[in-house]
Structures are given as C-alpha cells and as structure tokens.
Amino acid sequence: MNKPAIELRRAIGLPLLLFYGLGNILGAGIYVLIGKVSAAAAMYTPAAFLVASIVAGFSALAYCEMSARYPLSAGEAVYIEEGFHITALSRLTGLLVAFAGMITAATLCRGFYGYFYSFIQAPELLVIAVITLFMGLLMIWGISQSVGIAALLTVIEISGLLLIIWAGKSVLGDLPAHVDMLLPPLRLSAWNGILLGAFLAFFAFIGFEDMVNIAEEVKNPRHTLPAGILLSLLTAALFYTLIALIAVQALDQNTLAASRAPLADLLAATSTVNPKIISGISMFAIINGALIQMIMASRIFYGMAKKGWLWQGLATVSNKTQTPVNASWLVILIILGLALWLPLETLARSTSYLVLAVFALVNAALISVKRKQGPVDGILNIPIWVPVAGFISCISLILFELFMG
C-alpha cells in the first residue's frame, strides 16, 4: 500500500502573510532605487511612483482573483495553464518567474557584501557563500520559522522607513508651499521623464506576486491571499509616496540622483541621527528580500514538479520540516553561482521587463478565464475591465521603455 504524499504545512495566517509580502515588496528596492528614479523624473519622482503603483495595482487585483480561483504553488504557471491551456507557455512562465527571483536574490546577496564590508572586512566569496547558505538553511528549516524570521526583518525594515519619514516630518509640513513644483504639467517632456522613472519605480513594487507561490502553506488562501496582496501593496505605496515627497524637497537633485545610499543621505540631510543606522538596516532589508525570493523560487519548482512539468524529485517534501528540500537546495546552488558574476547595475531594468511581461500574461489569462468560466461564488470577482487595463498598462510601459528609454 502506497504511503500518502506528504503535504506542505498550512502555517501562515494573514499577519505573517502581510509581513511576508511587505518584506518582499519593500525589500532593498526603496533603499537604493529612489535616486535612480529621481535621475529620470526629477521633481516629479512622487508622480513616477504613483504611476508605477497604478500599473502594479491593476495586476495586483488580477492576482487577487487568480489566487482565489487557483490557490496553488507555482501560481503564475498555473494561471497561464488555466487561461490558455498551453503547457509549454505555462512551464516557461514558471521558470521565468523563478529565474527572476533567483537573479534578484543573487544580486541582493552580492549587494549585501558592500554594506557588510563597511563594518567587517572579509573575503567577498566567503561572505556571499555564508549568507546564501545561512538563508538557504533557514528556508529548509521550516516555512513558519523562515517566514517568522522574514516578518521580524520586515519590522526592522519598516522601522528604517518610519525613521526617514519621522526625520522628514518638517519637510512634509512644508508640502503645501511646494505643491506647484511637484504637480507635473501636461508637457510631453515632463511625462517622458515620469514614465521612464515609473519603469524603474515599478521594480520597487515587485514582490506581491510572490505571495501566491506559498498558497499551499496559507490558511484559508481564497480569502487570506487577496487580503494580503492588497494590504501589502497599499502599505508600500504609502511609504514610497511619503519618502519620495521628502527626498525631492530635502536633497539637491544632482545629489539625490548620484547617491549610492540615498536614504542614508536623506537621513543626514533631515536629522542629526547617524546615517550608519540606515546602512545597518539596509543589510537586514537585503537579507529579508533575498530570503523571500529564495522561498518563492523553491515553491515554484515544487509546484511545477508536482504537476509533472519538472523532475519529480523537486516535489519531494521532508518528513521532518515539511518543506520541499530538493527544490530548496537547487535554488541555493543556482543563487550561489549567479551571485559570483551577475551585474548589479542591470537588475532593476531587466527584472522590470520580465515581471511586466509576466503580469501582462496573467492579466490576459484572467480575461480568458472570466470569459470561459464566469464568476465564482465566495471569492473576489473583479470587473473584466481591470485585467484589460492591467494588460494594456503593462505592455504600454514595456513599449515606452523600449522605444523612449
């Protein structure tokens, strides 16, 4: 008689899921990205973040409905399969999402060394290997433990952003006097910069989609996943808007655009607090973002193997930890290899291209599913114009960057 297959443990409720999503969205993006967005959008950087949040918001709503309809690991791959029934496309989508996550994690592990070196001087290869293996073992240890640690790191991460907002409260108080400077005109030249900035700012909103890849470890996923996705995206958008408003008023434009540690420079400009505090918090943010990306990629491999799209051994779940141990080790090894040669400077742009393309496919898949199957009782059913708008906005941002960037 065959033993019953070991299932993943459902250990994540809404609070943990919310911190998981926030940790992934906030990640290290806002700590390094705002200067690059400012280089394109100048004083209209807050508008660039707003445009990016709208594009991400349409797709987030599509993910809410898809995750409620199909609460399974390997989320995007499953959604594409249900929408188009083209297994090769579904398999490719899943691999692209997993690869994007591993590239991001590898880049963060490599970026961690720059901050670490300012505190302790040690060989780069050793530091990268140790931090990658450390996070990999956390991932294998157990989903509740690894997500719990991610939640703790997210609290530290959020505290850094709250510190920036608190330090800049007087700048926000002066906002009414500068409204005219921050509201973009209808001139094409201004919106060209805003849209180019929005393409980069979009990278800072990436992460909510990874929440669907732990669907089989979430309690009551049909309701918990949509709530977690929307709450995490709205919270991140609020943080980004406030920080962007402070940054463009408190720092000289050239200084902000050229800064390698923009939030540390921003804290120095708005308070007497030692900016090394933000550098330390950035290290935690990097660890958090990389850990969550590693969990996501391993669950995609697990979910795809479970459906027979990859080697069946990747669907093996440990008796002791109830985590996909083979898939986890594969992710660890790939990330460790990538971290040694991946160019940091192209990460945001290449990842934005890839994720926007995946979002466009998910929106198109939802349009197909809604036309074929209609609404489902007991879940969030969004109007069909939402995925249509999501598809158009994702494709438009890709094309604008390709031809105008």
C-alpha positions as CSV (number, residue, x, y, z in Angstrom):
1,M,0.0,0.0,0.0
2,N,1.4,3.4,-1.0
3,K,2.1,5.9,1.7
4,P,0.1,9.1,1.4
5,A,2.0,12.0,-0.1
6,I,3.4,14.5,2.4
7,E,1.8,17.9,2.0
8,L,3.1,21.3,2.8
9,R,2.2,22.7,6.2
10,R,-0.5,25.4,6.3
11,A,1.0,27.6,8.9
12,I,0.6,31.2,7.6
13,G,-2.2,33.4,8.6
14,L,-2.9,37.0,7.4
15,P,-0.5,38.8,9.8
16,L,2.5,36.6,8.7
17,L,1.4,36.8,5.1
18,L,1.2,40.6,5.2
19,F,4.8,40.8,6.7
20,Y,6.0,38.3,4.1
21,G,4.5,40.4,1.3
22,L,5.8,43.7,2.7
23,G,9.2,42.3,3.3
24,N,9.4,41.3,-0.4
25,I,7.9,44.5,-1.8
26,L,9.9,46.9,0.4
27,G,13.0,44.6,0.1
28,A,16.1,46.5,-0.7
29,G,14.4,48.4,-3.6
30,I,13.5,51.7,-1.9
31,Y,16.8,51.8,-0.1
32,V,18.7,52.1,-3.3
33,L,16.2,52.9,-6.1
34,I,14.8,56.3,-5.3
35,G,18.0,58.1,-6.6
36,K,17.8,56.3,-9.9
37,V,14.1,57.1,-10.3
38,S,14.9,60.8,-9.5
39,A,17.6,60.9,-12.2
40,A,14.8,60.3,-14.7
41,A,11.8,62.0,-13.1
42,A,13.5,64.9,-11.2
43,M,10.9,66.8,-9.0
44,Y,8.2,64.6,-10.4
45,T,9.6,61.5,-8.7
46,P,6.5,61.1,-6.5
47,A,4.3,61.1,-9.6
48,A,6.6,58.4,-11.1
49,F,6.0,56.2,-8.0
50,L,2.3,56.9,-8.3
51,V,2.1,55.8,-11.9
52,A,4.1,52.7,-11.1
53,S,1.7,51.9,-8.2
54,I,-1.3,52.2,-10.5
55,V,0.2,49.8,-13.1
56,A,1.1,47.4,-10.2
57,G,-2.4,47.9,-8.7
58,F,-4.3,46.6,-11.8
59,S,-2.2,43.4,-11.8
60,A,-2.4,43.0,-8.1
61,L,-6.2,42.8,-8.4
62,A,-5.8,40.2,-11.2
63,Y,-3.6,38.2,-8.9
64,C,-6.2,38.5,-6.1
65,E,-8.8,36.8,-8.2
66,M,-6.5,34.2,-9.8
67,S,-5.1,33.3,-6.3
68,A,-8.6,32.8,-5.0
69,R,-9.6,30.7,-8.0
70,Y,-6.5,28.6,-8.0
71,P,-4.7,28.6,-4.6
72,L,-1.8,26.5,-5.6
73,S,2.0,26.8,-5.6
74,A,3.6,27.7,-8.9
75,G,0.9,30.4,-9.1
76,E,1.7,32.2,-12.4
77,A,2.4,28.9,-14.2
78,V,-1.0,27.5,-13.1
79,Y,-2.8,30.7,-14.1
80,I,-1.3,30.7,-17.6
81,E,-2.2,27.0,-17.9
82,E,-5.8,27.6,-16.9
83,G,-6.1,30.6,-19.2
84,F,-4.5,29.3,-22.3
85,H,-4.0,25.5,-21.9
86,I,-0.6,25.8,-23.5
87,T,1.7,23.7,-21.2
88,A,4.9,24.9,-22.8
89,L,3.9,28.6,-22.1
90,S,2.9,27.7,-18.6
91,R,6.2,25.9,-18.0
92,L,8.2,28.8,-19.5
93,T,6.3,31.4,-17.3
94,G,7.0,29.5,-14.2
95,L,10.7,29.1,-15.0
96,L,11.0,32.8,-15.9
97,V,9.4,33.9,-12.6
98,A,11.6,31.5,-10.6
99,F,14.7,32.7,-12.5
100,A,13.8,36.4,-11.9
101,G,13.5,35.6,-8.2
102,M,16.9,33.8,-8.1
103,I,18.6,36.7,-10.0
104,T,17.1,39.2,-7.5
105,A,18.2,37.0,-4.6
106,A,21.7,36.6,-6.1
107,T,22.1,40.3,-6.7
108,L,21.0,41.1,-3.1
109,C,23.4,38.6,-1.7
110,R,26.2,40.2,-3.7
111,G,25.0,43.7,-2.8
112,F,25.0,42.6,0.9
113,Y,28.8,42.4,0.8
114,G,29.2,46.2,0.1
115,Y,27.3,47.1,3.3
116,F,29.0,44.2,5.3
117,Y,32.5,45.3,4.2
118,S,31.9,48.8,5.8
119,F,31.6,47.1,9.1
120,I,33.8,44.0,8.8
121,Q,36.4,43.5,6.2
122,A,36.3,39.8,5.0
123,P,36.8,38.0,1.7
124,E,33.9,38.6,-0.7
125,L,33.4,34.9,-1.8
126,L,33.3,33.8,1.8
127,V,30.7,36.4,2.8
128,I,28.5,35.6,-0.2
129,A,28.7,31.9,0.4
130,V,27.9,32.1,4.1
131,I,25.0,34.5,3.8
132,T,23.5,32.4,0.9
133,L,23.8,29.1,2.8
134,F,22.5,30.7,6.0
135,M,19.3,31.9,4.3
136,G,19.0,28.6,2.5
137,L,19.1,26.6,5.7
138,L,16.5,29.0,7.2
139,M,14.3,28.2,4.2
140,I,14.7,24.5,4.6
141,W,14.2,24.6,8.4
142,G,10.5,25.3,8.1
143,I,8.0,27.7,6.5
144,S,6.7,29.1,9.7
145,Q,10.3,29.7,11.0
146,S,11.6,31.2,7.8
147,V,8.5,33.4,7.3
148,G,8.6,34.3,11.0
149,I,12.2,35.5,10.7
150,A,11.3,37.4,7.5
151,A,8.5,39.1,9.5
152,L,11.0,40.1,12.1
153,L,13.3,41.5,9.5
154,T,10.4,43.3,7.9
155,V,9.7,45.1,11.2
156,I,13.3,46.3,11.2
157,E,13.0,47.3,7.6
158,I,9.8,49.2,8.2
159,S,11.3,50.9,11.2
160,G,14.0,52.3,8.9
161,L,11.4,53.8,6.6
162,L,9.5,55.2,9.5
163,L,12.7,56.8,10.8
164,I,13.1,58.5,7.4
165,I,9.5,59.8,7.5
166,W,9.8,61.0,11.1
167,A,13.1,62.8,10.3
168,G,11.4,64.5,7.3
169,K,8.2,65.5,9.1
170,S,9.1,69.2,8.9
171,V,9.7,68.8,5.1
172,L,6.2,67.2,4.8
173,G,4.8,70.1,6.8
174,D,6.2,72.5,4.1
175,L,4.5,70.5,1.3
176,P,1.6,73.0,0.7
177,A,4.2,75.6,-0.3
178,H,5.8,73.3,-2.9
179,V,2.7,71.7,-4.5
180,D,3.0,73.7,-7.7
181,M,6.6,72.3,-8.1
182,L,5.5,68.7,-7.6
183,L,2.4,68.6,-9.8
184,P,3.5,67.7,-13.3
185,P,2.4,69.8,-16.2
186,L,0.9,68.4,-19.4
187,R,4.1,68.9,-21.4
188,L,5.4,65.8,-23.2
189,S,9.0,66.4,-21.9
190,A,7.8,66.2,-18.3
191,W,5.8,63.0,-18.8
192,N,8.6,61.4,-20.7
193,G,10.8,61.6,-17.6
194,I,7.9,60.5,-15.3
195,L,7.2,57.4,-17.4
196,L,10.9,56.5,-17.6
197,G,11.1,56.9,-13.8
198,A,7.9,54.8,-13.4
199,F,9.5,51.9,-15.3
200,L,12.3,51.9,-12.7
201,A,10.0,52.6,-9.8
202,F,7.9,49.6,-10.8
203,F,10.8,47.4,-9.6
204,A,10.1,48.7,-6.1
205,F,6.6,47.3,-6.2
206,I,7.6,43.9,-7.4
207,G,7.0,41.3,-4.7
208,F,3.3,41.0,-4.1
209,E,3.1,38.4,-6.9
210,D,5.5,36.1,-4.9
211,M,2.9,35.7,-2.2
212,V,0.8,33.4,-4.4
213,N,3.6,30.9,-4.6
214,I,3.2,29.9,-1.0
215,A,-0.6,29.4,-1.4
216,E,-0.5,25.8,-0.2
217,E,1.1,26.9,3.1
218,V,-1.5,29.7,3.7
219,K,-4.5,29.2,5.9
220,N,-7.8,29.9,4.1
221,P,-6.0,31.0,1.0
222,R,-9.1,32.0,-1.0
223,H,-9.6,34.9,1.4
224,T,-6.2,35.4,3.0
225,L,-4.2,35.8,-0.2
226,P,-6.3,38.6,-1.8
227,A,-6.4,40.5,1.5
228,G,-2.6,40.1,2.0
229,I,-1.8,41.2,-1.6
230,L,-3.9,44.4,-1.4
231,L,-2.9,45.4,2.1
232,S,0.8,44.9,1.4
233,L,0.7,46.9,-1.9
234,L,-1.3,49.8,-0.4
235,T,1.1,50.0,2.6
236,A,4.2,50.0,0.3
237,A,2.6,52.7,-1.9
238,L,2.0,54.9,1.1
239,F,5.6,54.5,2.3
240,Y,7.1,55.2,-1.2
241,T,5.0,58.3,-1.7
242,L,5.9,59.9,1.6
243,I,9.6,59.2,1.2
244,A,9.6,60.4,-2.4
245,L,8.0,63.7,-1.3
246,I,10.6,64.2,1.4
247,A,13.5,63.2,-0.9
248,V,12.8,65.6,-3.7
249,Q,12.4,68.6,-1.3
250,A,15.2,67.8,1.1
251,L,18.0,66.9,-1.2
252,D,19.6,68.7,-4.2
253,Q,18.5,67.0,-7.4
254,N,22.0,66.1,-8.5
255,T,22.9,64.8,-5.1
256,L,19.9,62.5,-4.9
257,A,20.4,61.2,-8.5
258,A,24.0,60.4,-7.9
259,S,23.7,58.9,-4.4
260,R,24.6,55.3,-3.9
261,A,22.9,55.4,-0.4
262,P,20.1,57.8,-1.0
263,L,18.2,57.1,2.3
264,A,21.3,57.5,4.4
265,D,22.0,60.8,2.6
266,L,18.4,61.8,3.2
267,L,18.5,61.0,6.9
268,A,21.7,63.1,7.2
269,A,20.0,66.0,5.5
270,T,16.9,66.0,7.6
271,S,18.2,65.0,11.1
272,T,21.2,64.6,13.4
273,V,20.8,60.8,13.5
274,N,23.8,58.8,12.5
275,P,23.2,57.7,8.9
276,K,25.0,54.4,9.5
277,I,21.8,53.3,11.2
278,I,20.1,53.2,7.9
279,S,23.2,51.4,6.4
280,G,22.7,48.7,9.1
281,I,19.0,48.5,8.4
282,S,19.7,48.2,4.7
283,M,21.7,45.0,5.4
284,F,18.6,43.5,7.1
285,A,16.5,44.6,4.2
286,I,18.8,42.9,1.8
287,I,18.7,39.6,3.8
288,N,15.0,39.8,4.0
289,G,14.4,40.4,0.3
290,A,16.8,37.6,-0.7
291,L,15.3,35.1,1.8
292,I,11.8,35.7,0.5
293,Q,12.9,35.4,-3.1
294,M,14.5,32.1,-2.3
295,I,11.4,30.8,-0.7
296,M,9.3,31.9,-3.7
297,A,11.6,30.2,-6.3
298,S,11.7,26.9,-4.4
299,R,7.9,26.8,-4.2
300,I,7.6,27.4,-7.9
301,F,10.0,24.5,-8.6
302,Y,8.0,22.4,-6.1
303,G,4.6,23.3,-7.6
304,M,5.8,22.7,-11.2
305,A,7.3,19.3,-10.3
306,K,4.1,18.4,-8.5
307,K,2.2,19.0,-11.8
308,G,4.7,16.9,-13.7
309,W,6.3,19.9,-15.5
310,L,9.8,19.4,-13.9
311,W,11.7,16.5,-12.4
312,Q,9.5,14.8,-9.8
313,G,12.3,14.8,-7.2
314,L,11.8,18.5,-6.8
315,A,8.3,17.8,-5.4
316,T,9.8,15.8,-2.5
317,V,8.8,17.2,0.9
318,S,10.9,16.5,4.0
319,N,9.2,14.4,6.7
320,K,10.8,16.5,9.4
321,T,10.5,20.1,8.2
322,Q,7.6,19.7,5.7
323,T,9.4,21.8,3.2
324,P,10.5,21.0,-0.4
325,V,14.1,20.1,0.4
326,N,15.3,19.2,-3.1
327,A,13.8,22.3,-4.7
328,S,15.3,24.4,-1.9
329,W,18.9,23.0,-2.4
330,L,18.6,23.6,-6.2
331,V,17.7,27.2,-5.6
332,I,20.6,27.7,-3.1
333,L,23.1,26.3,-5.6
334,I,21.8,28.4,-8.5
335,I,21.8,31.6,-6.5
336,L,25.3,30.9,-5.1
337,G,26.6,30.5,-8.7
338,L,24.8,33.6,-10.0
339,A,25.9,35.8,-7.1
340,L,29.5,35.5,-8.3
341,W,29.1,37.1,-11.7
342,L,25.7,38.8,-12.0
343,P,26.0,42.6,-12.9
344,L,24.2,44.6,-10.3
345,E,23.5,47.7,-12.4
346,T,21.1,46.0,-14.8
347,L,19.0,44.2,-12.2
348,A,16.1,46.7,-11.9
349,R,15.7,47.2,-15.6
350,S,15.9,43.6,-16.7
351,T,13.7,42.4,-13.8
352,S,11.0,45.1,-14.6
353,Y,10.9,43.9,-18.2
354,L,10.5,40.3,-17.2
355,V,7.9,40.9,-14.5
356,L,5.8,43.3,-16.6
357,A,5.7,40.6,-19.3
358,V,4.5,38.0,-16.8
359,F,1.9,40.5,-15.4
360,A,0.6,41.0,-18.9
361,L,0.3,37.3,-19.4
362,V,-1.5,36.8,-16.0
363,N,-4.0,39.7,-16.9
364,A,-4.6,38.1,-20.3
365,A,-5.1,34.7,-18.7
366,L,-7.7,36.1,-16.3
367,I,-9.6,37.7,-19.2
368,S,-9.7,34.3,-20.8
369,V,-10.8,32.5,-17.6
370,K,-13.5,35.0,-16.9
371,R,-14.9,34.7,-20.4
372,K,-14.9,30.9,-20.3
373,Q,-15.9,30.2,-16.7
374,G,-17.7,33.3,-15.4
375,P,-17.7,34.5,-11.7
376,V,-17.1,32.1,-8.8
377,D,-19.1,32.3,-5.6
378,G,-17.4,33.2,-2.4
379,I,-14.3,34.9,-3.8
380,L,-13.3,38.4,-5.0
381,N,-14.6,38.7,-8.7
382,I,-13.1,41.9,-10.2
383,P,-14.7,43.6,-13.3
384,I,-13.2,42.4,-16.6
385,W,-12.0,45.9,-17.4
386,V,-9.5,45.7,-14.6
387,P,-7.4,42.9,-16.2
388,V,-7.8,44.6,-19.6
389,A,-6.4,47.8,-18.1
390,G,-3.7,45.8,-16.4
391,F,-2.7,44.1,-19.7
392,I,-2.6,47.4,-21.6
393,S,-0.7,49.3,-18.9
394,C,2.0,46.6,-18.6
395,I,2.5,46.4,-22.4
396,S,2.5,50.2,-22.7
397,L,5.2,50.6,-20.1
398,I,7.4,48.0,-21.8
399,L,7.0,49.6,-25.2
400,F,7.6,53.1,-23.8
401,E,10.8,52.0,-22.2
402,L,11.9,50.1,-25.3
403,F,11.4,53.0,-27.7
404,M,11.9,56.0,-25.4
405,G,14.4,54.8,-22.8
